[in-house]
């Protein structure tokens, strides 16, 4: 890896303009973009994920978009290898690799020294059955006995099951596999610093535009393709809420409001995650010279 240019990563909360800046950097630095938004891996999940359109890509090659069906499970370990392969390919052709996305663990998987424990379908199936029979609280108590750090951090059944699976497989707590802040290869991270009140308003407008563009029809089409059978895709912002519209449990207006609330909460979690990384250089998202300043940081 000696002599290779640093990987550029554009990070920040949803709705802050990461995709646009990544394209601007690619045009300025002769680069290509690698998607690091887990929900943009899915074919057909376009409106609700604000996936960059062909026009918005402006001729810049994008990698790792539309690589999964909605019934498939996104895997951070698979992504790690795919992203690193894409970086190597881009650099081999003399171009710059630009990672863009707000899925924090996926960004770190691509950039940092991070090993992933394996999986065991039999253990996973058994734990899922125990969860169905005894409940998530019982599994959380078991996790607390062997990995109190993970138990204090995890709240949903899927992650609790994964942490228990890892402990059974390796004898090590799941929390011991968390990444250190050590780059796998040279990297530059550029964060978009936002005005939180303005971002709140922007996210509400964005959700309403998604509804106008046909989010409900998109969810209905994906539902027919097996969206509910997936483990990752049906939990995506907007999709989970609008599935309830299809089920007659709520209406479009209420689903939109629930999506706005969930998106704002997600943006706060993203900010917390990225703010904890001192290696990120932050730039004002509304700076008229944003692209030029980002390019200077990346050179």
C-alpha positions in Angstrom: 0.0 0.0 0.0 3.1 2.2 0.1 2.8 5.2 -2.3 -1.0 4.9 -2.6 -3.0 8.1 -2.1 -5.3 8.2 1.0 -8.8 7.0 0.7 -11.2 9.9 1.1 -14.3 9.5 3.3 -17.2 12.0 3.3 -19.2 11.5 6.5 -21.9 13.2 8.5 -25.6 12.9 9.2 -28.3 12.0 6.8 -29.5 14.9 4.7 -26.2 16.9 5.0 -25.1 16.6 1.4 -22.5 13.8 1.5 -23.5 12.4 -1.9 -23.2 15.8 -3.6 -19.9 16.6 -2.0 -18.5 13.1 -3.0 -19.4 13.8 -6.6 -17.8 17.2 -6.5 -14.6 15.7 -5.1 -14.6 13.0 -7.7 -14.9 15.6 -10.5 -12.1 17.7 -8.9 -9.7 14.9 -8.1 -10.4 12.4 -10.9 -12.1 10.0 -8.5 -14.8 7.4 -8.1 -17.4 7.1 -5.3 -17.9 4.0 -3.1 -21.3 3.9 -1.4 -21.1 3.3 2.4 -24.9 3.7 3.1 -26.1 0.2 4.0 -29.6 0.8 2.7 -28.5 2.0 -0.7 -27.1 -1.5 -1.3 -30.7 -2.6 -2.1 -32.1 -2.6 -5.6 -35.3 -0.7 -5.9 -34.9 1.2 -2.6 -34.3 4.5 -4.4 -36.8 7.2 -3.2 -36.7 6.3 0.5 -32.9 6.2 0.7 -32.4 9.3 -1.4 -30.1 7.2 -3.6 -28.2 9.3 -6.1 -29.8 9.3 -9.5 -27.9 8.8 -12.8 -28.2 12.6 -13.4 -26.9 13.4 -9.9 -23.9 11.1 -10.4 -22.8 13.5 -13.2 -20.9 10.9 -15.0 -18.9 9.8 -11.9 -18.6 6.1 -11.5 -20.3 4.8 -8.3 -19.6 1.5 -6.7 -21.6 -0.7 -4.3 -25.0 0.7 -5.2 -27.8 -1.8 -6.0 -25.9 -4.9 -5.1 -28.5 -6.7 -3.0 -32.1 -7.9 -3.3 -34.4 -6.7 -0.5 -34.6 -10.3 0.8 -30.9 -10.4 1.4 -29.2 -9.4 4.6 -26.6 -6.7 4.5 -23.3 -7.8 6.1 -20.6 -5.4 7.3 -17.9 -8.0 6.9 -18.9 -8.6 3.3 -18.9 -4.8 2.7 -15.5 -4.5 4.2 -14.0 -6.8 1.6 -16.0 -5.3 -1.2 -15.1 -1.8 -0.3 -11.4 -2.6 0.0 -11.5 -4.4 -3.3 -13.1 -1.4 -4.9 -10.5 1.0 -3.4 -7.7 -1.3 -4.7 -9.2 -1.3 -8.1 -9.7 2.4 -8.2 -6.2 3.1 -7.1 -4.7 0.6 -9.5 -6.3 2.6 -12.3 -4.6 5.8 -11.0 -7.8 7.4 -9.7 -9.0 8.5 -6.2 -11.3 6.4 -4.1 -14.0 8.5 -2.3 -16.1 6.7 0.3 -19.5 8.3 1.0 -22.1 7.4 3.5 -23.6 7.8 7.0 -23.5 4.1 8.2 -20.8 4.6 10.8 -19.7 1.0 11.3 -19.6 0.4 7.6 -17.3 3.5 7.2 -15.0 2.2 9.9 -15.0 -1.3 8.5 -13.7 0.1 5.3 -11.1 2.4 6.8 -10.0 0.9 10.1 -8.2 -2.2 11.3 -11.1 -4.3 12.2 -11.6 -8.1 12.3 -15.0 -9.7 12.1 -15.9 -12.9 13.9 -17.5 -15.6 11.8 -21.1 -16.8 11.9 -22.8 -20.1 12.6 -26.3 -20.7 11.2 -27.1 -23.4 13.8 -26.2 -21.2 16.7 -28.0 -18.2 15.2 -31.2 -20.3 14.5 -31.2 -21.7 18.1 -30.8 -18.2 19.6 -33.6 -16.8 17.4 -35.8 -19.6 18.5 -35.0 -18.9 22.2 -35.8 -15.3 21.6 -39.1 -16.2 20.2 -39.9 -18.5 23.1 -38.4 -16.7 26.1 -38.2 -13.1 24.9 -35.4 -10.6 24.3 -35.1 -9.7 27.9 -34.0 -13.2 28.8 -31.3 -13.1 26.2 -30.2 -9.7 27.3 -29.7 -11.0 30.8 -27.6 -13.8 29.5 -25.5 -11.4 27.5 -25.1 -9.2 30.6 -23.4 -12.0 32.4 -20.7 -12.6 29.7 -20.4 -9.2 28.0 -21.8 -6.3 30.1 -20.4 -3.7 27.7 -22.4 -5.0 24.8 -25.5 -5.6 27.0 -25.4 -1.9 28.1 -25.1 -0.7 24.5 -27.5 -3.0 22.6 -31.2 -2.9 22.7 -32.7 -4.8 19.8 -33.0 -8.6 19.5 -31.0 -8.9 16.3 -27.8 -7.4 17.8 -28.2 -9.2 21.1 -28.5 -12.5 19.3 -25.4 -11.6 17.2 -23.4 -10.8 20.4 -24.4 -14.1 22.0 -23.5 -15.9 18.8 -20.0 -14.4 18.7 -19.4 -15.2 22.4 -20.4 -18.9 21.8 -18.2 -19.1 18.7 -15.1 -17.4 20.0 -15.3 -17.3 23.8 -14.6 -13.5 23.5 -17.2 -10.8 24.2 -18.6 -9.1 21.2 -17.4 -5.7 22.5 -13.8 -6.9 22.2 -14.2 -6.8 18.4 -15.0 -3.1 18.2 -12.5 -1.3 16.0 -9.6 0.8 17.2 -9.0 4.1 15.6 -6.2 2.9 13.4 -6.5 3.2 9.7 -6.1 0.0 7.6 -4.4 2.2 4.9 -3.9 6.0 4.6 -7.2 7.9 4.8 -8.7 11.3 5.1 -12.1 11.8 6.7 -14.2 14.9 5.9 -17.2 15.6 8.0 -20.1 17.9 7.2 -20.8 20.2 10.1 -24.5 21.1 10.2 -26.8 23.6 11.8 -29.1 21.2 13.7 -32.2 23.3 13.5 -31.8 23.8 9.8 -31.1 20.0 9.4 -34.3 19.2 11.3 -36.3 21.4 8.8 -34.4 19.9 5.8 -35.2 16.4 6.9 -38.9 17.1 7.2 -38.9 18.7 3.7 -37.0 15.7 2.3 -39.5 13.2 3.7 -42.4 15.1 2.3 -40.7 15.2 -1.1 -40.1 11.4 -0.9 -43.9 10.9 -0.3 -44.6 13.2 -3.3 -42.2 11.3 -5.5 -44.0 8.0 -4.8 -42.5 6.4 -1.6 -45.7 4.5 -0.9 -45.8 3.0 -4.4 -42.1 2.1 -4.1 -42.7 0.3 -0.8 -45.7 -1.5 -2.3 -43.6 -2.7 -5.2 -40.8 -3.9 -2.9 -43.3 -5.6 -0.6 -44.4 -7.7 -3.6 -40.7 -8.6 -4.1 -40.4 -9.9 -0.6 -39.3 -6.9 1.4 -40.8 -8.2 4.7 -38.8 -11.4 4.4 -35.5 -9.5 4.6 -33.7 -9.0 7.9 -32.2 -5.6 7.0 -34.2 -3.8 4.3 -37.6 -3.7 6.0 -36.1 -1.8 9.0 -35.0 1.1 6.8 -36.3 4.5 7.6 -39.5 5.2 5.7 -40.0 1.6 4.6 -40.9 0.3 8.0 -43.4 3.2 8.5 -45.0 2.9 5.1 -45.4 -0.9 5.4 -47.9 0.0 8.1 -49.9 2.1 5.6 -50.1 -1.0 3.3 -51.4 -2.9 6.3 -54.1 -0.3 7.1 -52.5 0.4 10.5 -51.9 4.1 9.7 -52.3 6.6 6.9 -49.7 8.4 4.7 -49.7 11.6 6.8 -49.0 9.7 10.0 -46.4 7.5 8.4 -44.6 10.6 7.0 -44.6 12.2 10.5 -43.2 9.0 12.1 -40.5 8.8 9.4 -39.5 12.4 10.1 -39.2 11.7 13.8 -37.2 8.5 13.2 -34.9 10.3 10.6 -34.1 13.1 13.0 -33.3 10.6 15.8 -31.0 8.7 13.4 -29.3 11.9 12.4 -28.6 12.7 16.1 -27.1 9.2 16.5 -24.9 9.7 13.4 -23.6 13.0 14.8 -22.8 11.4 18.1 -20.9 8.5 16.3 -18.9 10.7 14.0 -18.2 13.4 16.6 -16.4 10.7 18.7 -13.7 10.3 16.0 -11.0 12.9 16.4 -9.5 12.2 13.0 -12.4 13.7 11.1 -11.9 17.2 9.7 -15.1 19.1 9.8 -16.3 21.6 7.2 -19.4 23.8 7.2 -22.1 22.1 5.0 -23.2 25.5 3.7 -19.8 27.0 3.0 -19.8 28.3 -0.6 -16.3 27.0 -1.0 -17.1 23.6 0.6 -15.9 21.6 -2.4 -12.7 23.5 -2.8 -11.8 23.2 0.9 -12.7 19.5 0.9 -10.4 19.0 -2.1 -7.6 20.8 -0.3 -8.0 18.5 2.7 -8.0 15.4 0.5 -4.9 16.2 -1.6 
